[in-house]
């Protein structure tokens, strides 16, 4: 026999559920407002007490309403926030299972892909997916098995709200951790985001790739090209994250490909520069747009990245010499169409000149005494003092440090350039020298 108090509580619950069942759109909106206000932050036992041990009866009504009305965006944000109260409550595993059993994950992912649904509602969907993902490995796998990575990544690329995009990053970060079965899928999805048009999405993807990279321990073949292309951005915050990722990647098996790619960007391809020249001839005003062209932005960013790497690690600086980095930096200094390329290339070349006497010797010969002294006096401001003849000398330079190392022999190289190194390091550097010889034949 139930007590009079229990009967009264059950009666109140039935009355509440009946009120919900009979309510229209406006009335349900008011019910949700009151529910959110009075129950936010409650534990599962507290919710059960509030609903006379029948909280699941209201949750099932919320999930049913969600599945029926989410396409029309009717009270969608409030519905999601209400469901979130159940799913995020302490000791709420029962509610979570009930939500998942009716296809809750698929519904949340579908919401992300519908254009007519408001951004705030999509943000609430992301928060619910965070709650689900944070509940354990099984739930992370469920999201990934539901093609969640693709849906979440696409939403990150299309979202117009930086706040929402940051919530998506939190979700993707959660899916990378403690999810060995699908962590590679998340990693690949993040790389696929790099070419997108949203600078914020690029920035957040680069940050999360760094985390994923450290967890996975191996690289994807496409990562080098994707990161190098990102260097063509006009957004410094994106460029910063790309260079931070590059600093990490030189510790993996893509090191050589990455260094080669950076040096190659110092001298834009003839095909790309020919296109620019043709545009300038047909429309002189195009010249004013030259600083924003991706190939020049890449050139400047590559010069900056090379400087960062060389200053951080002497062995990388040495490897770059075998890849003709000095020639490339001097050529970039002669690019009168992009002053930032000139400035950053000059600063990085100054670093190599200070580190290696052999480089200083050949840069001096390549520039000529007058220009070299101007360079030494103030490398950062050199671009403002260059005349067209000096710029042409730099752009057309024939400096070849690798050739000089071969001509002078190994002992000269070790004494002047390397100092003392262990045999493994010397063997690795000899690989670059051998490769350079073969490429010339």
C-alpha positions as CSV (number, residue, x, y, z in Angstrom):
1,X,0.0,0.0,0.0
2,X,1.3,3.4,-1.0
3,X,1.0,6.2,1.5
4,X,-1.2,9.3,1.0
5,X,2.0,11.3,0.4
6,X,3.2,9.0,-2.3
7,X,-0.2,8.9,-3.9
8,X,-0.3,12.7,-4.0
9,X,3.2,12.8,-5.6
10,X,2.2,10.3,-8.3
11,X,-0.9,12.3,-8.9
12,X,1.2,15.4,-9.4
13,X,3.4,13.5,-11.8
14,X,0.5,12.2,-13.9
15,X,-1.0,15.7,-13.9
16,X,2.3,17.2,-15.2
17,X,2.7,14.6,-17.9
18,X,-0.9,15.1,-19.0
19,X,-0.3,18.9,-19.1
20,X,2.7,18.2,-21.4
21,X,0.8,15.8,-23.6
22,X,-2.0,18.3,-24.1
23,X,0.1,21.4,-24.5
24,X,0.7,23.3,-27.7
25,X,4.0,24.8,-28.9
26,X,3.8,27.9,-26.7
27,X,2.7,26.1,-23.6
28,X,5.4,23.5,-24.0
29,X,8.0,26.2,-24.3
30,X,6.9,27.6,-20.9
31,X,7.0,24.1,-19.4
32,X,10.6,23.7,-20.7
33,X,11.6,27.1,-19.4
34,X,10.4,26.2,-15.9
35,X,12.0,22.8,-16.0
36,X,15.4,24.2,-17.0
37,X,15.2,26.9,-14.4
38,X,14.3,24.6,-11.5
39,X,16.3,21.5,-12.3
40,X,19.7,22.7,-13.8
41,X,22.6,20.9,-12.0
42,X,20.5,18.3,-10.2
43,X,21.7,14.8,-9.7
44,X,19.8,11.8,-11.0
45,X,18.4,10.9,-7.5
46,X,17.2,14.5,-7.1
47,X,15.5,14.4,-10.5
48,X,13.8,11.1,-9.5
49,X,12.6,12.7,-6.3
50,X,11.3,15.7,-8.3
51,X,9.3,13.3,-10.6
52,X,8.3,10.8,-7.9
53,X,10.6,8.1,-9.3
54,X,9.2,8.7,-12.8
55,X,11.7,11.1,-14.4
56,X,12.2,8.7,-17.3
57,X,8.6,9.2,-18.2
58,X,9.3,12.9,-18.9
59,X,12.6,12.1,-20.6
60,X,10.9,9.8,-23.1
61,X,8.5,12.6,-23.9
62,X,11.4,15.0,-24.5
63,X,13.2,12.5,-26.8
64,X,10.0,11.7,-28.7
65,X,9.3,15.4,-29.2
66,X,12.9,15.9,-30.3
67,X,12.7,13.2,-33.0
68,X,9.3,14.5,-34.3
69,X,10.0,18.3,-34.3
70,X,13.8,18.8,-34.7
71,X,13.4,19.4,-38.5
72,X,11.0,22.3,-37.8
73,X,13.2,23.8,-35.0
74,X,10.2,24.0,-32.7
75,X,11.5,24.7,-29.2
76,X,14.6,22.8,-30.3
77,X,17.2,24.6,-28.2
78,X,15.1,24.2,-25.1
79,X,14.4,20.6,-25.8
80,X,18.1,19.9,-26.1
81,X,19.0,21.8,-23.0
82,X,16.3,19.9,-21.1
83,X,17.6,16.6,-22.3
84,X,21.1,17.8,-21.3
85,X,19.9,18.2,-17.7
86,X,19.1,14.5,-17.6
87,X,22.3,13.3,-19.5
88,X,24.7,15.4,-17.5
89,X,23.2,14.7,-14.1
90,X,25.4,12.7,-11.7
91,X,24.6,9.0,-11.7
92,X,22.6,9.5,-15.0
93,X,23.8,6.4,-16.9
94,X,20.3,5.0,-17.1
95,X,19.1,8.2,-18.8
96,X,22.0,8.1,-21.2
97,X,21.1,4.5,-22.2
98,X,17.5,5.4,-22.7
99,X,18.4,8.3,-24.9
100,X,20.8,6.3,-27.0
101,X,18.3,3.4,-27.4
102,X,15.9,5.7,-29.3
103,X,18.6,6.9,-31.8
104,X,19.7,9.9,-29.9
105,X,23.2,10.1,-31.4
106,X,21.9,10.0,-35.0
107,X,19.4,12.7,-34.2
108,X,22.0,15.0,-32.8
109,X,24.3,14.4,-35.8
110,X,21.5,15.1,-38.2
111,X,20.7,18.4,-36.5
112,X,24.3,19.5,-37.2
113,X,23.8,19.1,-41.0
114,X,20.5,20.9,-41.4
115,X,20.9,24.5,-42.7
116,X,17.6,25.9,-41.4
117,X,18.3,25.0,-37.8
118,X,19.7,27.9,-35.7
119,X,23.3,27.9,-34.6
120,X,22.4,27.9,-30.9
121,X,20.5,24.7,-31.3
122,X,23.4,23.1,-33.0
123,X,25.7,24.3,-30.2
124,X,23.4,22.5,-27.7
125,X,23.7,19.3,-29.9
126,X,27.5,19.5,-29.7
127,X,27.3,19.9,-25.9
128,X,25.1,16.8,-25.7
129,X,27.6,14.9,-27.9
130,X,30.3,16.0,-25.5
131,X,28.4,14.5,-22.6
132,X,28.0,11.3,-24.5
133,X,31.6,11.1,-25.6
134,X,32.9,11.8,-22.0
135,X,30.9,8.9,-20.7
136,X,33.4,6.4,-21.9
137,X,35.1,4.6,-24.8
138,X,32.0,2.7,-25.8
139,X,30.1,5.9,-26.4
140,X,32.9,7.5,-28.3
141,X,32.9,4.5,-30.6
142,X,29.1,4.8,-31.0
143,X,29.5,8.4,-32.2
144,X,32.3,7.4,-34.7
145,X,30.3,4.4,-35.9
146,X,27.4,6.7,-36.7
147,X,29.6,8.7,-39.2
148,X,30.0,11.3,-36.5
149,X,33.5,12.4,-37.3
150,X,32.5,13.5,-40.8
151,X,29.3,15.3,-39.6
152,X,31.1,17.1,-36.7
153,X,34.1,18.1,-39.0
154,X,31.8,19.4,-41.7
155,X,29.9,21.4,-39.1
156,X,33.1,22.9,-37.7
157,X,34.1,24.1,-41.2
158,X,30.7,25.7,-41.9
159,X,29.8,27.2,-38.5
160,X,29.8,31.0,-38.3
161,X,30.1,31.1,-34.5
162,X,33.6,31.0,-33.1
163,X,32.2,30.1,-29.7
164,X,30.4,27.1,-31.2
165,X,33.5,26.1,-33.1
166,X,35.4,26.0,-29.9
167,X,32.8,23.6,-28.5
168,X,33.3,21.4,-31.5
169,X,37.1,21.4,-30.8
170,X,36.4,20.2,-27.3
171,X,34.3,17.3,-28.7
172,X,36.9,16.3,-31.3
173,X,39.6,16.4,-28.6
174,X,37.5,14.1,-26.5
175,X,37.0,11.7,-29.5
176,X,40.8,11.5,-29.9
177,X,41.5,10.5,-26.3
178,X,40.7,7.0,-25.1
179,X,39.4,5.9,-28.4
180,X,42.1,3.7,-30.0
181,X,39.7,2.0,-32.5
182,X,38.7,5.3,-34.1
183,X,41.5,7.8,-33.2
184,X,43.0,7.5,-36.7
185,X,39.6,8.4,-38.2
186,X,39.4,11.5,-36.1
187,X,43.0,12.4,-37.1
188,X,42.3,12.0,-40.8
189,X,39.1,14.1,-40.4
190,X,41.1,16.9,-38.8
191,X,43.6,16.9,-41.7
192,X,40.8,17.0,-44.2
193,X,39.6,20.2,-42.5
194,X,42.8,22.1,-43.2
195,X,41.9,23.3,-46.7
196,X,38.5,24.7,-45.5
197,X,37.7,28.4,-45.9
198,X,37.1,29.1,-42.2
199,X,40.2,30.5,-40.5
200,X,38.9,29.6,-37.0
201,X,38.2,26.0,-38.1
202,X,41.8,25.8,-39.5
203,X,43.3,27.2,-36.3
204,X,41.3,24.7,-34.1
205,X,42.0,21.8,-36.4
206,X,45.8,22.5,-36.3
207,X,45.7,22.6,-32.5
208,X,43.8,19.4,-32.2
209,X,46.0,17.6,-34.8
210,X,49.0,18.3,-32.6
211,X,47.2,16.5,-29.8
212,X,46.2,13.6,-32.0
213,X,49.7,13.4,-33.5
214,X,51.2,12.8,-30.1
215,X,48.7,10.1,-29.2
216,X,48.8,8.2,-32.5
217,X,52.6,8.5,-32.9
218,X,52.6,8.1,-36.7
219,X,51.8,10.6,-39.5
220,X,49.4,10.5,-42.4
221,X,51.0,10.8,-45.9
222,X,48.9,13.9,-46.8
223,X,49.8,16.0,-43.8
224,X,52.8,17.6,-45.3
225,X,51.1,19.0,-48.3
226,X,48.1,20.1,-46.3
227,X,50.1,22.0,-43.7
228,X,52.3,23.6,-46.3
229,X,49.2,24.9,-48.1
230,X,47.9,26.4,-44.9
231,X,51.0,28.6,-44.8
232,X,49.3,30.5,-47.7
233,X,46.8,32.0,-45.2
234,X,46.4,35.7,-44.5
235,X,45.5,35.0,-40.9
236,X,48.5,35.1,-38.5
237,X,46.8,33.0,-35.8
238,X,46.4,30.2,-38.4
239,X,50.0,30.6,-39.6
240,X,51.2,30.4,-36.0
241,X,49.4,27.1,-35.3
242,X,50.7,25.7,-38.6
243,X,54.3,26.5,-37.7
244,X,53.8,25.0,-34.2
245,X,52.6,21.8,-35.9
246,X,55.6,21.9,-38.2
247,X,57.9,22.1,-35.2
248,X,56.3,18.9,-33.9
249,X,56.3,17.1,-37.3
250,X,60.0,17.4,-37.8
251,X,60.3,14.8,-35.0
252,X,58.4,12.2,-37.2
253,X,59.1,10.3,-40.4
254,X,57.9,13.2,-42.6
255,X,60.9,15.4,-41.5
256,X,62.8,15.2,-44.8
257,X,59.7,15.8,-47.0
258,X,58.6,18.7,-44.8
259,X,62.0,20.4,-44.9
260,X,62.2,19.9,-48.7
261,X,58.7,21.4,-49.0
262,X,59.5,24.5,-47.0
263,X,62.6,25.2,-49.0
264,X,60.7,24.7,-52.3
265,X,58.2,27.4,-51.2
266,X,61.0,30.0,-51.0
267,X,61.0,30.1,-54.8
268,X,57.5,30.0,-56.3
269,X,57.1,27.9,-59.4
270,X,57.6,29.4,-62.8
271,X,54.0,28.4,-63.7
272,X,52.6,30.5,-60.8
273,X,54.8,33.5,-61.4
274,X,54.0,33.5,-65.1
275,X,50.3,33.6,-64.2
276,X,50.9,36.6,-62.0
277,X,52.9,38.4,-64.7
278,X,50.2,37.8,-67.3
279,X,47.6,39.3,-65.0
280,X,49.7,42.3,-64.3
281,X,50.2,42.9,-68.0
282,X,46.5,42.7,-68.7
283,X,45.5,44.7,-65.6
284,X,48.3,46.7,-63.8
285,X,46.0,47.1,-60.7
286,X,46.6,43.4,-60.0
287,X,50.0,44.3,-58.8
288,X,48.5,45.9,-55.8
289,X,47.0,42.5,-54.9
290,X,50.3,40.7,-55.1
291,X,51.0,40.7,-51.4
292,X,47.9,38.7,-50.7
293,X,48.6,36.0,-53.2
294,X,48.9,32.6,-51.6
295,X,52.3,31.8,-53.2
296,X,53.9,34.9,-51.7
297,X,52.2,34.4,-48.3
298,X,53.6,30.8,-48.4
299,X,57.0,32.1,-49.3
300,X,57.1,34.5,-46.4
301,X,55.7,31.9,-43.9
302,X,58.2,29.3,-45.2
303,X,61.0,31.7,-44.5
304,X,59.7,32.3,-41.0
305,X,59.2,28.6,-40.3
306,X,62.7,27.7,-41.5
307,X,64.1,30.4,-39.2
308,X,62.2,29.0,-36.2
309,X,63.4,25.4,-37.0
310,X,67.0,26.4,-37.5
311,X,67.2,28.4,-34.3
312,X,65.6,25.5,-32.3
313,X,67.7,22.7,-33.6
314,X,71.3,22.9,-35.1
315,X,70.9,19.5,-36.8
316,X,67.9,20.8,-38.8
317,X,69.8,23.9,-39.8
318,X,72.5,21.6,-41.1
319,X,70.1,19.5,-43.1
320,X,68.5,22.6,-44.6
321,X,71.9,23.6,-46.0
322,X,72.0,20.4,-48.1
323,X,68.5,21.4,-49.4
324,X,69.8,24.7,-50.9
325,X,68.1,26.8,-48.3
326,X,70.6,29.7,-48.6
327,X,70.0,30.0,-52.3
328,X,66.2,30.0,-51.7
329,X,66.4,32.6,-48.9
330,X,68.4,35.0,-51.0
331,X,66.0,34.5,-53.9
332,X,63.1,35.4,-51.6
333,X,64.9,38.5,-50.4
334,X,64.8,39.7,-54.0
335,X,61.0,39.4,-54.3
336,X,60.1,43.1,-54.7
337,X,56.4,42.2,-55.0
338,X,56.2,41.1,-51.3
339,X,58.1,42.9,-48.7
340,X,57.2,40.5,-45.9
341,X,59.0,37.7,-47.8
342,X,62.0,39.9,-48.1
343,X,62.0,40.8,-44.4
344,X,61.5,37.3,-43.1
345,X,63.9,35.7,-45.5
346,X,66.6,38.3,-44.6
347,X,66.1,37.6,-40.9
348,X,66.4,33.8,-41.4
349,X,69.4,34.2,-43.7
350,X,71.0,36.3,-40.9
351,X,70.6,33.3,-38.6
352,X,72.4,30.9,-41.0
353,X,75.2,33.5,-41.5
354,X,75.7,33.8,-37.8
355,X,75.6,30.0,-37.2
356,X,77.9,28.9,-40.1
357,X,81.1,30.7,-41.2
358,X,80.9,28.8,-44.6
359,X,77.5,30.3,-45.2
360,X,78.7,33.8,-44.4
361,X,81.6,33.4,-46.8
362,X,79.4,32.4,-49.7
363,X,76.6,34.9,-49.0
364,X,79.2,37.6,-49.1
365,X,80.4,36.5,-52.5
366,X,76.9,36.1,-53.8
367,X,75.8,39.6,-52.6
368,X,78.9,41.6,-53.2
369,X,80.7,43.6,-50.5
370,X,78.4,46.7,-50.5
371,X,75.1,44.7,-50.3
372,X,76.6,42.3,-47.8
373,X,77.6,45.1,-45.4
374,X,74.1,46.6,-45.8
375,X,72.7,43.2,-44.9
376,X,74.9,42.8,-41.8
377,X,74.1,46.3,-40.5
378,X,70.3,45.7,-40.4
379,X,68.9,42.5,-41.9
380,X,65.3,43.3,-40.9
381,X,65.1,46.6,-42.7
382,X,67.3,45.7,-45.7
383,X,64.3,45.3,-48.0
384,X,63.5,49.1,-47.6
385,X,67.0,50.0,-48.8
386,X,67.3,47.7,-51.8
387,X,67.3,49.1,-55.3
388,X,66.1,47.1,-58.3
389,X,69.6,46.0,-59.4
390,X,70.4,44.6,-55.9
391,X,67.0,42.9,-55.8
392,X,67.8,41.2,-59.1
393,X,71.2,40.1,-57.8
394,X,69.5,38.4,-54.9
395,X,66.7,36.9,-57.0
396,X,69.1,35.4,-59.6
397,X,71.8,34.3,-57.1
398,X,73.8,31.1,-57.8
399,X,74.9,30.4,-54.3
400,X,75.3,26.6,-53.7
401,X,76.5,25.7,-50.3
402,X,76.2,21.9,-51.0
403,X,78.4,22.2,-54.0
404,X,81.0,24.1,-51.9
405,X,80.9,21.3,-49.3
406,X,81.6,18.7,-51.9
407,X,84.4,20.6,-53.6
408,X,86.2,21.3,-50.3
409,X,85.9,17.7,-49.1
410,X,84.6,16.0,-46.0
411,X,87.3,17.2,-43.6
412,X,86.7,20.8,-44.5
413,X,83.0,20.4,-44.0
414,X,83.3,18.9,-40.6
415,X,85.8,21.4,-39.3
416,X,84.3,24.5,-40.6
417,X,80.6,23.7,-40.7
418,X,79.8,20.9,-38.3
419,X,82.4,20.8,-35.5
420,X,82.2,17.4,-33.7
421,X,79.3,15.1,-34.3
422,X,78.6,11.4,-33.6
423,X,78.8,8.9,-36.5
424,X,75.0,8.5,-36.7
425,X,74.5,12.3,-37.2
426,X,77.2,12.4,-39.9
427,X,75.7,9.4,-41.7
428,X,72.3,11.1,-41.8
429,X,73.8,14.4,-43.2
430,X,75.8,12.4,-45.7
431,X,72.5,11.1,-47.0
432,X,71.5,14.6,-48.0
433,X,74.8,15.2,-49.7
434,X,74.5,11.9,-51.7
435,X,71.0,12.7,-52.6
436,X,72.0,16.1,-53.9
437,X,74.7,14.6,-56.1
438,X,72.3,12.1,-57.6
439,X,69.7,14.9,-58.3
440,X,72.4,16.8,-60.3
441,X,73.3,13.8,-62.4
